[in-house]
Amino acid sequence: MAAYGGLVTVLRALLSCRLPLDLSTRDRLGRSLQVLAVGGTSAPENMQATVRLLHAAGAPLEADALLHAVDRRCGAGVEALLACGRPAVDTSRSWLAVFGRDRYSCPVHRVLQGLAMQASCGFPILPEEEREAVRILEALLAAGFRPTVYRQVAQGPFRHSSDTRVRAEFDPFTGDPTYSKLGTRQVGVGAGHSPA
């Protein structure tokens, strides 16, 4: 709704009316208002204003909105959400599907995995994509997110693998072969990380 450009004023008026509004509502695809706000094509300043308005009006800060913004490589959306607080992200499982994207549950690894998957498919990582990834990583790290070392997980680097043995520990930095596709890029985290 408010993700499309000039609707910040309309949203502000709607939120100030006396009608009872359910700000935790979801559309038929399961997307919350926060997800729609960070998943739209609006200018960054409209996106940030929309997220702030929704949060101030009581819309819950949700992990799926953060992970959706990460998946879309939308630095403005990630920054807007994190400016409102730090949503709880369940990293007890190594994989988490958010709106059709089945990736690592850790936001930091999700950024790197997106780049690694792109590179492993033979698509070059453009400078603007790399800059946006670094912007997101910096925002996540500033908010206290750290790369997760998964413990007692049945899935390793490949979600649909036939290997279902439980691993005592899985660190994507050392156990995910697609990360090697990032080469020697310095994208914000790496050696010396600590488990979350």
N, C-alpha and C positions, 0 to 999 in steps of 0.2 A: 504494500500500500504506500508507505512513505518512502520507498526506495527509489522512486522515480522523480528525481530532480526537484522541482519547485513545490513539493507538497509539504514542506516543513511548516509553513504558515497554516495550512489546512490542518495538519496534525496537531499543532499547538492549539488551535481553536477547538478541535474535537476533544482533546484531552482536558481542556478547561471547562467543557460543558458538564451538565449535571446528570447526564445519562450514565447508567452503570455500564462500564466497559470491562470486558474480560481481556486483560493484557497478556494472559497466558494462553490465549486461543491459538490454534494452529489451522493452517489451510488443509485442503484435502490431501496434499502431499506430505503433511506432517511438519511444515515449516512454521516456525514461530515468527512473531513480528520482528524480533531481533535478527533472525536469520534473513528475513526479507530485507531488512534495512542494510545488512552488510553484503547481501548477495545481489543487490541491484546495480544499476549502471549510473547511479547518481554521482555528482561531483563529490570529492572527498569532504568538503565542508558541509554539504547537505547530509551526507552519510553520518558524519560525526554529530551534527545537530540532531538528527533523527534518533540515533542511538542514545544520546544524552536525554532527550525528551522522553523516550520510552522508559528508560531506566528511572528517571526522576518521577515518572508517573506510576512506577511500581512494576513494570515489566521485569520478569525474572531474568537474571544474567545466566545464560545457559552455555554449557560446554559445546553443544552442537553448533551454536552461532560462531563461537571462536574457531572451531575446527573447520567449519564451512568457509570462513574468511581465510584461514590458512590454506585450505585446498584451492581456493580461487586466487591465491597469491595477492590478496587485497590488504596491503599494509595499512591503508586508512581505516578499514574495517577492524582489523586486529587492534590498532592503536585506540580506536574509539571504544571498543568493548573493554579493553584493559584499563582505560581511563576511568571507567565506572567500577572497576573491581576485578578480581581474579576469579573466574568461574572454576568450580571444582571439576577436574577432568579425571575420569576413572582410568587409571593406567594399570589396573590389576590384570587386564588382558592385553596381550600384545597388539591385537587388531581390533579396530572399531570402524564400522560402516557408518558414514554420515552422508545421506542423500546420494547414494550410489557409489561413493568413493570408499573403498575398503582398504584402509591404510593403518599404519601404526597409530595407537591411541595417544601417544605422547606428542604434543604439539611441535616440539623441537624436531623430533625424528620425522614427523609428518612433512615438515618443510623440506628436509633433506631428502626424504624418500621421494617426494614429488619431483625434485630435480634429478635424482638418480634414475628414476623410472623414465623420465623424459630423455635423458642421455642414453640410457640402455636401449631405447627404441630407435636411436639414431637421429633424434631431433636435437639440433644445437640449442644450448642454453644461451639466449640472447642477453646482452649486457643489461638491458632494462629488467629482464626477468631475474637476473642475478641480483641486481640492486634491490628489487622488491623483496626477494627472499632474505637478503641481509637486513633490510628494514624490519621485516617480520621477526627474524631471529633476535635482533637487538631489542625489540619491544617485548618479546617473550622472556628473554633473559633478564631484562630490567624489571619485569613483573615477578621474577622469582622462579620461572619455569626452568628446569634443567633437563638434559637428556636422561631418559629413563633406562635403567638396566632392569629388564623384566626378570621376575623371579617366579619359579614354578609355573611355567607356561608350556602349553602343549603345541604351540605354533612357533616356528622360527621365522626365517626371512620370507617364506613363501606361504601365503594364506591358505591356498588350496593344495598343499603338499600332502602326499600320502603318509608322510612321516609325522606321526601323532605322538611320539614319545614326549614325556614331560621333561623339560629341561630345567635343571636347578637354577640356571642363570642364562639369559640371552641378552647380549649387548649388540645392538645393530651396528655399532662402529666396527666391531671385529667379526660379527657373524653374518652380516648381510652382504653378499657378493655384489649387489647392484651399487653399493656405495663406492666401489672401486671405479665406477664410471664417472664419478665426480673428479677423478684425477687428483691433481695437486691444488685444486681450488681452495681458497681460504674463505669459507662462507660463514664464519662466525663462531663455530664450536668445533671441537675435535679432540685431540690428545689432551689429556688432563681433565676430562669431564668427570663429574662425580655422579653417582647414582641418585636418582630423585627419591 
